[in-house]
């Protein structure tokens, strides 16, 4: 009788140790997971605030969508991490199962975000050469937001037009404005001043187009989104495994009682 009680105590102690170990692993994983959420949120906000200046010129919503997905994932990870810690703390099976489901959902969204970013990164230069010139030539001086974005881009990248400065001769702005004396926007000038682009001499304005530079600028952001998304999405699989193991331990305990 005494030997049976001792065996039961040892078995209970081993199961308790196993459950406590799993709880500790879930805590550690959730803390790391929560940090990745903060990283997602911070990188997404940084791209949105710093790199989105020219998103309206891309002619495609893939870049903004990937960025907003990254921000949404980061916020959701932070909330999910808090829920995972709470579920492990109170040993609530429903909360832990929901935590595991959310981890799978985050895994899928991160993977989609990463693949989306890498796919668009591969075609961005070709798309820009098609759409950037059309956007600039039709909307410059008629859309205040796009006009500001074009001027900022040309001054930042030291460029003029989509392919070259000659693009501006086909612009709606110069073809329809009979009072225009410029050969290009003033933002094309090496030294900016009002009506400085009246001359298109190489000593006065930039000759290189903006399309290659904008493509490279956007590629860097997309590679960052894709790398972070695909690099960290696999971490969630371990969280699902640990959470399910802990649910199993708690389930066994409930059935035993």
C-alpha positions as a printed Julia matrix, in Angstrom:
257×3 Matrix{Float64}:
  0.0    0.0     0.0
  2.78   2.37    0.97
  4.76   1.47   -2.17
  1.73   2.27   -4.33
  1.28   5.66   -2.66
  4.98   6.43   -3.13
  4.77   5.53   -6.82
  1.7    7.74   -7.24
  3.45  10.63   -5.51
  6.5   10.2    -7.76
  4.26  10.05  -10.83
  2.35  13.15   -9.74
  5.61  15.0    -9.03
  6.99  14.06  -12.45
  3.81  15.23  -14.18
  3.85  18.44  -12.15
  7.48  19.02  -13.1
  6.67  18.34  -16.75
  3.75  20.75  -16.68
  5.76  23.44  -14.89
  8.57  23.01  -17.39
  6.14  23.45  -20.29
  4.67  26.53  -18.62
  8.18  27.97  -18.31
  8.9   27.2   -21.97
  5.63  28.86  -23.01
  6.52  31.93  -20.91
  9.97  32.18  -22.51
  8.62  31.64  -26.02
  5.8   34.13  -25.5
  8.27  36.76  -24.28
 10.44  36.24  -27.4
  7.27  36.21  -29.52
  6.14  39.46  -27.9
  9.51  41.04  -28.72
  9.11  40.01  -32.37
  5.71  41.74  -32.32
  7.35  44.92  -31.06
  9.96  44.59  -33.82
  7.27  44.09  -36.49
  5.35  47.11  -35.23
  8.45  49.32  -35.0
  9.78  48.36  -38.46
  6.34  48.72  -40.03
  5.83  52.18  -38.53
  9.34  53.23  -39.57
  8.7   52.14  -43.18
  5.31  53.87  -43.13
  6.68  57.15  -41.78
 10.02  57.24  -43.61
  9.68  55.14  -46.76
  6.09  55.79  -47.83
  6.68  59.27  -49.22
  6.54  58.0   -52.79
  4.02  55.16  -52.44
  1.49  57.16  -54.46
  3.9   57.14  -57.43
  4.24  53.37  -57.65
  0.96  52.71  -59.44
  0.38  49.6   -57.31
 -0.95  49.05  -53.79
  1.26  46.02  -52.99
  3.89  48.04  -51.12
  1.39  49.9   -48.87
 -0.58  46.68  -48.26
  2.58  44.8   -47.21
  3.51  47.64  -44.86
  0.06  47.83  -43.25
  0.04  44.05  -42.91
  3.33  44.26  -41.04
  1.97  46.89  -38.64
 -1.22  44.89  -38.09
  0.75  41.7   -37.46
  2.94  43.48  -34.89
 -0.06  44.82  -32.95
 -1.81  41.45  -33.09
  1.32  39.63  -31.88
  1.57  41.9   -28.84
 -2.07  41.24  -27.9
 -1.74  37.5   -28.58
  1.44  37.28  -26.47
 -0.35  38.79  -23.48
 -3.17  36.26  -23.95
 -0.69  33.36  -24.11
  0.99  34.35  -20.86
 -2.4   34.74  -19.15
 -3.57  31.33  -20.42
 -0.43  29.6   -19.16
 -0.59  31.42  -15.82
 -4.17  30.36  -14.98
 -3.86  27.03  -16.86
 -6.92  27.79  -18.99
 -7.17  25.27  -21.81
 -9.55  27.34  -23.96
 -7.25  30.37  -23.83
 -4.2   28.26  -24.71
 -6.01  26.58  -27.63
 -7.1   30.01  -28.9
 -3.49  31.18  -28.47
 -2.26  28.27  -30.62
 -4.89  29.07  -33.3
 -3.82  32.72  -33.35
 -0.19  31.64  -33.7
 -1.11  29.6   -36.77
 -3.03  32.56  -38.18
 -0.06  34.88  -37.59
  2.24  32.32  -39.24
  0.07  32.34  -42.38
 -0.23  36.14  -42.52
  3.52  36.62  -41.99
  4.3   34.12  -44.73
  1.86  35.81  -47.12
  3.28  39.24  -46.28
  6.85  38.04  -46.88
  6.03  36.28  -50.17
  4.01  39.29  -51.34
  6.93  41.61  -50.64
  9.47  39.4   -52.43
  7.19  38.86  -55.44
  6.62  42.58  -55.88
 10.32  43.29  -55.34
 11.05  41.21  -58.43
  8.75  43.16  -60.76
  8.97  46.66  -59.31
 11.51  48.04  -61.8
  9.53  46.83  -64.8
  6.3   48.21  -63.33
  7.88  51.55  -62.48
  9.19  52.02  -66.0
  5.59  51.53  -67.21
  3.6   53.48  -64.64
  5.82  56.18  -63.12
  6.17  58.21  -66.31
  2.43  58.03  -66.97
  1.61  59.11  -63.4
  4.03  62.02  -63.46
  3.17  63.29  -66.94
 -0.6   63.29  -66.39
 -0.87  64.48  -62.8
  2.0   66.88  -62.16
  0.69  70.36  -61.32
 -2.9   69.02  -61.25
 -2.75  66.81  -58.15
 -1.22  68.61  -55.17
 -0.24  65.42  -53.32
  1.41  63.81  -56.35
  3.1   67.07  -57.33
  4.68  67.37  -53.87
  5.76  63.7   -54.01
  7.38  64.15  -57.45
  9.22  67.33  -56.4
 10.45  65.67  -53.2
 11.58  62.56  -55.13
 13.5   64.57  -57.74
 15.29  66.63  -55.1
 16.05  63.65  -52.87
 17.36  61.36  -55.63
 18.95  64.11  -57.72
 17.04  63.07  -60.83
 14.58  64.45  -63.38
 11.67  62.66  -65.06
 11.0   58.93  -65.03
 13.58  57.81  -67.62
 15.26  61.16  -68.36
 14.64  64.92  -68.21
 13.18  64.77  -71.74
 10.07  63.07  -70.38
  8.77  66.41  -69.16
  8.39  67.75  -72.71
  5.48  65.31  -73.11
  3.81  66.29  -69.84
  0.25  67.58  -69.76
  1.47  70.48  -67.6
  3.92  71.88  -70.2
  1.78  71.06  -73.24
 -1.32  72.84  -71.92
  0.21  75.74  -69.98
  0.91  78.49  -72.52
  2.61  80.62  -69.85
  5.1   77.96  -68.84
  8.71  78.94  -69.55
 10.31  75.94  -67.83
 11.63  72.88  -69.63
 11.05  70.81  -66.48
  9.91  71.34  -62.87
 12.14  73.52  -60.7
 12.83  70.46  -58.53
 15.0   69.15  -61.4
 17.53  71.94  -60.9
 20.97  71.34  -59.45
 20.44  74.51  -57.42
 16.78  75.05  -56.66
 15.14  78.45  -57.28
 11.9   79.7   -58.82
 11.86  79.14  -62.6
 15.39  77.77  -62.47
 14.49  75.07  -65.02
 14.02  77.52  -67.89
 17.22  76.06  -69.31
 17.71  72.31  -69.75
 21.5   72.52  -69.99
 23.3   69.71  -68.06
 24.95  72.34  -65.87
 21.49  73.42  -64.75
 19.26  70.34  -64.35
 19.68  66.63  -63.66
 19.59  64.44  -66.74
 19.24  61.04  -65.05
 15.71  59.64  -64.61
 14.17  58.77  -61.24
 12.77  55.33  -62.06
 15.91  53.24  -61.26
 16.57  55.14  -58.02
 12.97  54.89  -56.81
 12.94  51.18  -57.69
 16.08  50.58  -55.6
 14.7   52.66  -52.73
 11.45  50.67  -52.67
 13.24  47.34  -53.11
 15.2   47.91  -49.91
 11.97  48.36  -47.94
 10.31  45.35  -49.54
 13.33  43.12  -48.87
 13.21  44.2   -45.23
  9.48  43.37  -45.01
  9.97  40.05  -46.8
 13.02  39.05  -44.76
 11.4   39.83  -41.41
  8.1   38.2   -42.39
  9.57  34.95  -43.73
 12.39  34.84  -41.19
 10.18  35.06  -38.11
  7.06  33.21  -39.27
  8.62  29.81  -38.48
  8.99  30.82  -34.82
  5.21  30.51  -34.41
  5.31  26.75  -35.13
  7.28  26.14  -31.93
  4.76  28.19  -29.99
  1.91  26.06  -31.35
  3.74  22.86  -30.34
  4.52  24.09  -26.81
  0.98  25.41  -26.29
 -0.6   22.14  -27.44
  1.7   20.12  -25.16
  0.74  22.3   -22.19
 -2.97  21.92  -23.08
 -2.45  18.15  -23.09
 -0.86  18.23  -19.65
 -3.67  20.36  -18.24
 -6.2   18.05  -19.93
 -4.63  15.0   -18.32
 -4.79  16.68  -14.95
 -8.5   17.48  -15.39
 -9.32  13.89  -16.39
 -7.31  12.45  -13.5
 -9.32  14.44  -11.0
